[in-house]
Amino acid sequence: MSEPEILAWDRQRNEPEKAYGYFALYRELGRTRTVAKVAEQVNKSRDYLHKLATTWKWVQRAQAWDREEDRLYAESLAEQRRDMGRRHARIASALLAKLVARLQTLDAAKLTPGDVARWLEVATRVERLALGLPDSTTAHTGPDGGPIRAEVESMTEQQRADFFRALMAEAAARAGQAALDAERGDPGGDDDEDGDVADGPTEQG
């Protein structure tokens, strides 16, 4: 059986225990470390410790230690970001489900052009959350480049109702896909973070 690898920051072969103890102090001082600081702590001459540092390559070994610490920190940060992404996926899935439930209670025939435009904005924002994109204001435009409100206002009542039903169906489809994606990304997802979604535009008679 081969001997375990001796890492740069570990005690080296033939390195005296006391010499390694001085190096460990030097290593743990962080990136502002100096031999002079170690000398002050252990009440030894700087010349003596400089000789040890040169013989046992303190600078190179401490740099290797710093790189390993950086690597471990980066791994930890990446894992935290993955956890955050899974939590956000669950939250977005819950938001979509609540949005669909709210849409199903509305009478499409009674919605004003402004209501439809606002629901379109809500659906877009929820979709961005589901995809893990930043929640930002999106400018919606019609076919001629004008505001979406102008396009909705030009619709007949029946066209407006059909448009809203299509929006509701799309939101329902997205809710189902987001739920599936969240489940795949985090099978155990049991955080109770979905909360309540504020009601959207009110019905107008």
CORMO-V233873 format. One record per pair of residues at least 24 apart in sequence whose C-alpha atoms are under 6 Angstrom apart, sorted by sequence separation. I is the first residue (numbers start at 0). GAP is how many residues later the second one is. D is the distance in whole Angstrom. If there is no record, write none. Layout:
I:GAP:D, I:GAP:D
//
This chain:
116:32:6, 26:35:5, 91:37:6, 91:38:5, 112:39:5, 112:40:5, 88:41:6, 8:52:5, 108:52:5, 7:53:5, 107:53:5, 8:56:6, 99:72:6, 96:78:5, 95:79:5, 92:82:6, 92:85:5, 92:86:5, 114:86:6, 89:92:5, 88:93:5, 109:94:6, 109:95:6, 93:100:5, 90:103:5
//
